[in-house]
Amino acid sequence: MTFPTTAAEPTAEAPDFAGTAALVTGGGSGIGAATARLLLARGADVAVLDAEPGGAPPGALALEADVTDEDAVRRAVDRAAAEFGGLHTVVGNAGVGAVGTVEENDDEEWRRVLDVNLLGLVRTDRAALPHLRRCAADRPGRVSITHTCSIAATAGLPQRALYAASKGAVLSLTLAMAADHIREGVRVNCVNPGTADTPWVGRLLDRAADPAAGRAAPEARQPAGRLVRAAEVARAVAYLAGPDAASVTGESLAVDGGMQGVRLRPDAPGGSGAT
C-alpha cells in the first residue's frame, strides 16, 4: 500500500462553525491562510491577523498587525471581537523559521524568533482571553485556542536548534494554558505539523545548492514520502477547534506523515519486510 499523494477534498463543507467567530494569526499565507479558508467554508466569521494580510482569503476580515507589537495585536483582536460580537476561536499560527545549530544563531536571532514564535502567541492569547471567557458560558466546549507547534518540538532535527527550542516552548505553553483555563471553558491545544509545503519551506528549499535534492531530503524523512499539505494541517486545526473536540484540551496532534511515531526498515518502504 502506498500513502496517497493527494489529499481528498470534499465537494462541500458542513457548516459546523456557523455562529462562530474565529481569529487566525499568520493567516495571510501557508497554513494560516488554509485554516482561514476552511473555517470560512464551514460557516465561521474569520478575522486574519497578519503583518502582511493581503493573502487573506476572500470573506475574511483582514487586520494588519505584527505579533511582536502588543498594542497592535490588542487593537486587532479587539476590533475582530467588536466586528463579530465576540470571539470563540483563536488559531495562533504566526511564526518564523530558523536554520542552524546552537552556535550558528546569534543572540539577536534568538530574540527575533522567540519574539514571534513564542511571545507572539502570548500577546495574542492575552488579548483574546477576555473575549473568549465572555463567550464560553454560552458555548460550552466550543471556545478554544489552537497553537501551531511543530514536530521539531518532539523530535530532534538537524540544523533546527533555535526553531526547535521555540516550538518546544509552544508545546509547554499549550499544556500550561490548558490547565489554567479549562475551568473557564477555554480549551487549549496545538497541532504539530511535519515539514509542510508552505511558502517559507519552499523558499528555504529553493536556496539549496541542489533544490531537487533539498526537497527530496525532507520528503524522505517523513514515512509518507512527501511533504505535509497546508490543507491537511488546517483540517487538524479545525478538528481541535470544532465541536467534535469538545472534550479535548491539553493535546498535541501530529500531522507529520508518520515522522514522529513510525519507523520503516530501509529494505521495506511499505513496512512489509520481516522483523
PETA-V175280 format. One record per run of one state. SS is the DSSP state (a for helix, b for strand, c for the rest). FROM is the first residue (numbers start at 1). LEN is the number of residues. If there is no record, write none. Layout:
SS,FROM,LEN
SS,FROM,LEN
This chain:
c,1,20
b,21,5
c,26,4
a,30,12
c,42,3
b,45,6
c,51,2
a,53,3
c,56,5
b,61,4
c,65,5
a,70,15
c,85,4
b,89,4
c,93,7
b,100,1
c,101,6
a,107,11
c,118,1
a,119,18
c,137,7
b,144,5
c,149,2
a,151,3
c,154,6
b,160,1
a,161,24
c,185,2
b,187,7
c,194,2
b,196,1
c,197,2
a,199,8
c,207,4
a,211,11
c,222,6
b,228,1
c,229,1
a,230,12
c,242,1
a,243,3
c,246,6
b,252,4
c,256,9
b,265,1
c,266,2
b,268,1
c,269,7
